[in-house]
Structure formats: C-alpha cells, structure tokens
C-alpha cells in the first residue's frame, strides 16, 4: 500500500509530512476516496500511538536521566524510536480502534458516508427469474443471441467498456471508471439494457432520452420516473445507436457541450462530486440517484483493482 504520510519506519519526526505521500493521497482520493481516507486515518493513528509510547517512556525516566523503558539519546535513542514506530504500526488499524473513529469523522466531513461500495453482482443462470415467476430474465430473442461479455459478470462488463470510456475521458476529463460505473448503474451491469420491440439492443448505456432535437433511431419502452418523489410508470423514447462506442461518444458530447452539465464535468475529480453533480443537474429523477451511483462507482473501482 502506497504510504500517504511519512512511513512509520522513517526515523525522523513522526509529525512531518511527506510531500510525495500527500501527492499520492490526492491521486488516490480521486480514484478511491474511501480507501484513501482509511489509509490516512490509519497513519494518523500510527503517529498518535508513537507519541503515546514516547510519552510513556518520558514519564518513567529514572533519576539519572535514563528511561526505564529505553535509553535516551545517541544510537540507543534512535533504536528505541524505531522500535516505537514498529509497535505503533502493529497496534494501528485494528477493528474498533482509533482508525475507525478517525475514518468516520473524515468521511462525514468529506461527504462520503453514502459512498460505501455495493456488492459485486452475482448474475443468475439463464434459467433463473429475476423478480419472481412473472418477470423473465431476458426476452426470447435475447436468450437466443450469442452470450455477450456483460452476461458473464460485472468484471466482464468493466473489461468490455473500459476502452470506449477511456476515449470519452479524453474528450471530457471525466474519469473512465466513473462513466463505466454509470453505464453499469443504468443498465444493471448490462442485464437490463434498453431494447427494441424485437429484443435487439439499442446500445444505449446511459438512458439518454430522444428529445425533439434527436434525429437518429429510437427505442420506445416503459420506464420508471419519479414525480414528486413517487415512482410512476411512463412510456418514453430513448436514443438508439449502432454500437456501445457510439453510446459513450454521444454521452461525452452531452457532458461536454450541454451547459446543464458544466458543473458535473468541473466536479468530476471525485466520485462524490460527480454523482452529486449529476443529481443536481437533473440527470435522473430518482432522489437517491447520487447515493446509488456512488456505490456502483466504488464497486467498479474495486473490480478494476482486481483486474489490474
């Protein structure tokens, strides 16, 4: 794990900050805010434990100036300090300890309390029903089609769409992982794509509707919208594309060119800023959209680390 503050094994002042560690913290916070907060909290506890051990040694000094717990000054003092650092490192980060308390406080201050990662989806077999006996997993036409990567699991979904997301990142500055996560949230990791009447996919990964200015093909489906906080079923037209690549490219144009999403792009440096920015901009009517998307973003980041 990359050190965020000064390494516990560095025999200089425990309160000094490592500039490289701070840079690593900023980078990691943008990619995985909860993991960065956890590591920062653990290292703060390490520093606290080291100072506590030092205070204990100072409090039991003998009359001749030598500590009853170790020798002050010289190489003996250096060895004692390094030993304290090792003890502090071992004692830090234990369940229910100071790290947990610091982490919760930092998360509250940073607005990350709703950003816990969701579970990695375990998709049922082709013969399993999702919502009881009246809701088939997929249409007969889709069941007869060749198995695509999303149907093989969440990790496959991430692998399939990362390249297109990276190209969209180059155009917008929005991290590719955030866009893959939003596509996963909108489509249920590829299991609930918007489809045409014949069962073929529309390749619409982001649930973008076909407004009056849209001149391309459309897919008309029944969807859920929230009106005054209450879910309602409505029939709506959505954009249809020729490929998933086109879907990412159109999403990138929407984010980059629409004044409505200007702040979303500006705040896309963090998962929380991106998710909350989309909700404030009215991307979806679900009042819990930001929290749900935040959990999927962290799941996607966890999957990417496992695939690296």
C-alpha positions as CSV (number, residue, x, y, z in Angstrom):
1,X,0.0,0.0,0.0
2,X,1.4,3.4,-1.0
3,X,2.3,5.5,2.1
4,X,0.1,8.6,2.3
5,X,2.0,10.2,5.2
6,X,5.5,9.6,6.4
7,X,6.4,5.9,6.6
8,X,6.2,4.5,10.2
9,X,9.7,3.1,9.7
10,X,11.3,6.6,8.9
11,X,13.4,7.6,11.9
12,X,12.6,11.3,11.7
13,X,9.9,13.3,13.3
14,X,6.5,11.4,13.1
15,X,4.7,14.7,12.7
16,X,6.5,15.6,9.5
17,X,4.5,15.2,6.3
18,X,5.9,13.5,3.2
19,X,5.2,15.6,0.1
20,X,5.2,12.5,-2.1
21,X,2.8,10.9,0.3
22,X,0.4,13.9,0.1
23,X,0.5,13.8,-3.7
24,X,-0.3,10.1,-3.6
25,X,-3.2,10.8,-1.2
26,X,-4.7,13.4,-3.7
27,X,-4.4,10.9,-6.6
28,X,-5.9,8.0,-4.6
29,X,-8.6,10.2,-3.2
30,X,-9.9,10.9,-6.7
31,X,-9.8,7.3,-7.7
32,X,-11.0,5.6,-4.5
33,X,-11.9,8.1,-1.8
34,X,-12.9,5.6,0.9
35,X,-9.7,3.6,0.7
36,X,-7.6,6.8,0.8
37,X,-9.5,8.1,3.9
38,X,-9.0,4.7,5.6
39,X,-5.2,4.7,5.0
40,X,-4.9,8.3,6.1
41,X,-6.8,7.5,9.3
42,X,-4.6,4.5,10.0
43,X,-1.4,6.5,9.6
44,X,-2.7,9.3,11.9
45,X,-3.4,6.6,14.5
46,X,0.2,5.3,14.0
47,X,1.6,8.7,14.6
48,X,-0.6,9.1,17.7
49,X,0.4,5.7,19.1
50,X,4.1,6.5,18.6
51,X,3.7,9.8,20.5
52,X,1.9,7.9,23.2
53,X,4.7,5.4,23.6
54,X,7.2,8.2,23.7
55,X,5.2,10.0,26.5
56,X,5.1,6.7,28.4
57,X,8.9,6.4,28.2
58,X,9.4,10.0,29.3
59,X,7.0,9.6,32.3
60,X,9.1,6.8,33.8
61,X,12.5,8.3,33.5
62,X,14.9,7.3,36.2
63,X,16.6,9.9,38.4
64,X,19.9,9.5,36.5
65,X,18.2,10.7,33.3
66,X,17.9,7.2,31.7
67,X,14.5,5.9,30.7
68,X,13.3,2.8,32.5
69,X,11.8,1.7,29.1
70,X,14.9,2.5,27.0
71,X,17.9,4.7,26.6
72,X,17.6,8.3,25.7
73,X,19.9,9.9,23.1
74,X,22.5,8.5,20.8
75,X,22.1,5.3,18.8
76,X,20.2,3.8,21.7
77,X,17.6,6.6,21.4
78,X,17.4,6.1,17.6
79,X,16.8,2.3,18.1
80,X,14.1,3.0,20.7
81,X,12.4,5.4,18.4
82,X,12.4,2.9,15.5
83,X,11.1,0.2,17.9
84,X,8.3,2.5,19.0
85,X,7.4,3.1,15.3
86,X,7.2,-0.7,14.8
87,X,5.0,-1.1,17.8
88,X,2.8,1.8,16.7
89,X,2.4,0.4,13.2
90,X,1.4,-3.0,14.6
91,X,-1.2,-1.5,17.0
92,X,-2.8,0.8,14.4
93,X,-5.7,-0.1,12.2
94,X,-7.3,-2.7,14.5
95,X,-11.1,-3.2,14.3
96,X,-12.9,-0.8,16.7
97,X,-9.8,1.3,17.2
98,X,-8.9,4.9,16.7
99,X,-8.6,4.4,12.9
100,X,-12.3,3.6,12.6
101,X,-13.3,6.7,14.6
102,X,-11.0,9.0,12.6
103,X,-12.2,7.4,9.3
104,X,-15.9,8.0,10.2
105,X,-15.2,11.6,11.1
106,X,-13.3,12.3,7.9
107,X,-16.0,10.7,5.8
108,X,-18.6,12.9,7.5
109,X,-16.5,16.0,6.8
110,X,-15.9,14.9,3.1
111,X,-19.5,13.8,2.5
112,X,-18.5,10.2,1.8
113,X,-20.9,8.5,4.2
114,X,-23.1,7.3,1.3
115,X,-20.2,6.1,-0.8
116,X,-19.7,2.6,0.6
117,X,-19.1,0.1,-2.2
118,X,-22.0,-2.1,-3.2
119,X,-21.7,-5.9,-3.5
120,X,-20.2,-7.2,-6.8
121,X,-23.2,-8.6,-8.7
122,X,-23.6,-12.4,-9.0
123,X,-25.7,-12.9,-12.0
124,X,-28.2,-15.8,-12.1
125,X,-28.2,-18.5,-14.7
126,X,-30.1,-18.2,-17.9
127,X,-33.0,-20.3,-16.5
128,X,-33.4,-18.1,-13.3
129,X,-36.1,-15.5,-13.0
130,X,-35.1,-12.0,-11.6
131,X,-38.3,-10.8,-10.0
132,X,-40.4,-13.9,-9.5
133,X,-42.2,-16.2,-12.0
134,X,-43.8,-13.3,-13.9
135,X,-40.5,-11.5,-14.8
136,X,-38.3,-13.4,-17.3
137,X,-34.6,-12.7,-17.1
138,X,-34.4,-11.8,-20.8
139,X,-36.6,-11.8,-23.8
140,X,-36.7,-14.9,-26.0
141,X,-34.8,-13.1,-28.8
142,X,-32.0,-12.1,-26.4
143,X,-31.8,-15.6,-24.9
144,X,-31.2,-17.0,-28.4
145,X,-28.5,-14.5,-29.1
146,X,-24.8,-15.3,-28.5
147,X,-23.7,-14.7,-24.9
148,X,-22.1,-11.3,-24.6
149,X,-19.5,-10.3,-22.0
150,X,-21.9,-8.4,-19.7
151,X,-23.9,-11.6,-19.2
152,X,-20.7,-13.3,-17.8
153,X,-20.4,-10.9,-14.9
154,X,-19.7,-7.5,-13.6
155,X,-15.9,-7.8,-14.2
156,X,-16.6,-8.6,-17.8
157,X,-18.8,-5.5,-18.1
158,X,-15.9,-3.4,-16.9
159,X,-13.4,-5.0,-19.2
160,X,-15.7,-4.6,-22.2
161,X,-16.4,-0.9,-21.9
162,X,-13.2,0.5,-20.4
163,X,-11.6,1.3,-23.8
164,X,-14.6,3.3,-25.0
165,X,-14.8,5.0,-21.6
166,X,-11.1,6.0,-21.8
167,X,-11.7,7.7,-25.2
168,X,-14.7,9.5,-23.7
169,X,-12.5,10.5,-20.7
170,X,-10.0,12.1,-23.2
171,X,-12.9,14.2,-24.5
172,X,-14.5,15.2,-21.2
173,X,-12.0,14.8,-18.4
174,X,-14.5,12.6,-16.5
175,X,-12.6,9.5,-15.2
176,X,-13.4,6.4,-17.3
177,X,-14.2,4.4,-14.2
178,X,-17.0,6.8,-13.3
179,X,-18.6,6.5,-16.8
180,X,-18.3,2.7,-16.8
181,X,-20.0,2.7,-13.4
182,X,-22.8,5.0,-14.6
183,X,-23.4,2.7,-17.5
184,X,-23.4,-0.3,-15.1
185,X,-25.9,1.5,-12.9
186,X,-28.2,2.5,-15.8
187,X,-28.2,-1.0,-17.4
188,X,-27.9,-3.3,-14.3
189,X,-24.4,-4.3,-15.4
190,X,-25.7,-4.9,-18.9
191,X,-28.6,-7.1,-17.9
192,X,-31.3,-4.5,-18.3
193,X,-30.3,-2.7,-21.5
194,X,-32.9,-0.6,-23.4
195,X,-34.2,-2.8,-26.2
196,X,-36.2,-2.5,-29.3
197,X,-39.6,-4.3,-29.7
198,X,-37.8,-7.2,-31.4
199,X,-35.5,-7.7,-28.4
200,X,-32.4,-6.3,-30.1
201,X,-30.3,-3.8,-28.0
202,X,-30.4,-0.1,-28.6
203,X,-26.7,0.1,-27.3
204,X,-27.9,3.0,-25.1
205,X,-25.9,2.5,-21.9
206,X,-26.7,5.8,-20.2
207,X,-30.5,6.0,-20.5
208,X,-30.4,9.2,-22.7
209,X,-33.8,10.1,-24.0
210,X,-34.6,11.0,-27.6
211,X,-35.7,14.7,-27.4
212,X,-37.0,16.9,-30.1
213,X,-33.5,17.6,-31.5
214,X,-32.6,13.9,-31.8
215,X,-32.7,12.8,-35.5
216,X,-31.4,9.2,-35.1
217,X,-33.2,5.9,-34.4
218,X,-35.1,5.5,-31.1
219,X,-36.3,2.7,-28.8
220,X,-39.6,3.1,-27.1
221,X,-40.1,1.4,-23.7
222,X,-41.9,1.6,-20.4
223,X,-39.7,3.1,-17.7
224,X,-39.9,4.4,-14.2
225,X,-39.9,8.1,-13.5
226,X,-40.1,9.8,-10.1
227,X,-42.8,12.5,-9.9
228,X,-42.8,14.4,-6.5
229,X,-40.6,11.6,-5.1
230,X,-43.1,8.9,-6.2
231,X,-42.3,6.3,-8.8
232,X,-44.5,6.1,-11.9
233,X,-44.5,4.0,-15.0
234,X,-44.3,6.0,-18.2
235,X,-43.7,5.3,-21.9
236,X,-40.6,7.1,-23.2
237,X,-38.4,7.2,-26.3
238,X,-34.7,6.7,-25.9
239,X,-31.8,7.2,-28.3
240,X,-30.6,4.2,-30.2
241,X,-27.1,3.7,-31.5
242,X,-25.1,1.3,-33.8
243,X,-22.6,0.3,-31.1
244,X,-21.6,0.8,-27.5
245,X,-18.8,3.0,-28.7
246,X,-21.4,5.4,-30.2
247,X,-23.2,5.5,-26.9
248,X,-20.1,6.6,-25.0
249,X,-19.3,9.1,-27.7
250,X,-22.8,10.6,-27.5
251,X,-22.6,10.7,-23.7
252,X,-19.3,12.5,-23.9
253,X,-20.8,15.1,-26.3
254,X,-23.7,15.6,-24.0
255,X,-21.5,16.2,-20.9
256,X,-19.1,18.4,-22.8
257,X,-21.4,20.6,-24.8
258,X,-24.5,21.0,-22.6
259,X,-24.4,24.0,-20.2
260,X,-26.6,21.9,-17.9
261,X,-23.8,19.5,-17.1
262,X,-21.0,22.1,-17.0
263,X,-20.6,21.7,-13.2
264,X,-20.7,17.9,-13.5
265,X,-17.6,18.0,-15.6
266,X,-15.9,20.5,-13.3
267,X,-16.6,18.4,-10.2
268,X,-15.7,15.1,-11.8
269,X,-12.4,14.9,-9.9
270,X,-14.1,12.9,-7.1
271,X,-16.7,10.2,-7.2
272,X,-18.9,12.0,-4.8
273,X,-18.7,15.3,-6.7
274,X,-19.5,13.5,-10.0
275,X,-22.5,11.6,-8.6
276,X,-24.0,14.5,-6.7
277,X,-23.4,16.8,-9.7
278,X,-25.4,14.6,-12.0
279,X,-28.3,14.5,-9.5
280,X,-28.2,18.3,-9.0
281,X,-28.3,18.8,-12.8
282,X,-31.4,16.6,-13.0
283,X,-29.8,13.7,-15.0
284,X,-32.3,11.3,-13.4
285,X,-35.5,11.8,-11.4
286,X,-34.6,9.2,-8.7
287,X,-34.0,11.2,-5.5
288,X,-31.4,8.6,-4.4
289,X,-29.5,8.6,-7.7
290,X,-26.3,10.0,-6.3
291,X,-26.1,7.5,-3.5
292,X,-26.8,4.6,-5.7
293,X,-24.3,5.7,-8.3
294,X,-21.7,6.3,-5.7
295,X,-21.9,2.7,-4.5
296,X,-21.6,1.4,-8.1
297,X,-18.6,3.7,-8.7
298,X,-16.8,2.2,-5.7
299,X,-17.7,-1.3,-6.8
300,X,-16.3,-0.6,-10.3
301,X,-13.0,0.8,-8.8
302,X,-12.8,-2.4,-6.7
303,X,-13.3,-4.5,-9.8
304,X,-10.6,-2.6,-11.8
305,X,-8.1,-3.2,-9.0
306,X,-8.8,-6.9,-9.1
307,X,-8.4,-6.9,-12.9
308,X,-5.1,-5.0,-12.8
